[in-house]
Amino acid sequence: MRPEAFEAYQQSSSAAYAVDKVAAGSWPAEGAVARALADLRNSLPQGPATPDKHLFDIRVAEGGGVVGVL
């Protein structure tokens, strides 16, 4: 994943994670997104440059748009 794409990934994945945790009854809705964002930042303290962590954009083709993240 390119460093410039990480911010958008961080926001969207944290929002989705928060929705899942609230739906499962694990977290209250209030503060869930902030909590999810904190969890992600704890897991990836150096963003995409965090040692031993790998983030990939899945693209349609070379130069194509991002269709997923791994």
C-alpha positions in Angstrom: 0.0 0.0 0.0 1.3 3.4 -0.9 1.8 5.7 2.2 -0.5 8.3 0.7 -3.4 5.7 0.5 -3.0 4.7 4.1 -5.0 7.6 5.6 -8.1 6.7 3.6 -7.6 3.0 4.5 -7.2 3.9 8.1 -10.5 5.8 8.2 -12.6 3.4 6.2 -11.3 0.2 7.9 -11.8 1.7 11.4 -15.3 2.8 10.6 -16.2 -0.7 9.3 -14.5 -2.4 12.3 -16.5 -0.2 14.7 -19.8 -1.1 13.0 -18.9 -4.8 13.3 -18.0 -4.5 17.0 -21.2 -2.5 17.8 -23.3 -5.0 15.8 -21.8 -7.9 17.7 -22.6 -6.2 21.0 -18.9 -6.0 21.9 -18.7 -2.2 22.1 -21.2 0.6 22.7 -21.9 2.8 19.6 -20.6 5.9 21.4 -16.9 6.2 20.8 -16.7 3.0 18.7 -15.0 4.6 15.7 -12.4 6.4 17.9 -11.7 3.1 19.7 -11.3 1.2 16.4 -9.0 3.9 15.1 -6.9 3.6 18.3 -6.7 -0.2 17.9 -5.5 0.2 14.3 -2.9 2.8 15.2 -1.7 0.5 18.0 -1.4 -2.4 15.6 0.3 -0.3 12.9 2.2 2.3 14.9 4.4 3.2 11.8 1.5 3.0 9.4 2.3 1.0 6.3 6.0 1.1 7.3 5.4 -0.9 10.5 8.0 -3.8 10.5 6.6 -7.2 9.8 3.2 -5.9 8.7 2.2 -5.8 5.1 -0.7 -3.9 3.5 -1.5 -4.3 -0.2 -3.9 -2.4 -2.5 -5.6 -4.8 -4.9 -5.9 -3.2 -8.3 -7.8 -4.0 -11.5 -4.6 -3.8 -13.6 -1.4 -1.8 -13.6 -2.4 1.8 -13.1 -6.1 0.8 -12.5 -8.2 1.8 -9.5 -8.1 0.1 -6.1 -10.8 -2.6 -5.7 -9.7 -4.0 -2.4 -7.1 -4.1 0.4 -5.2 -7.0 1.8 
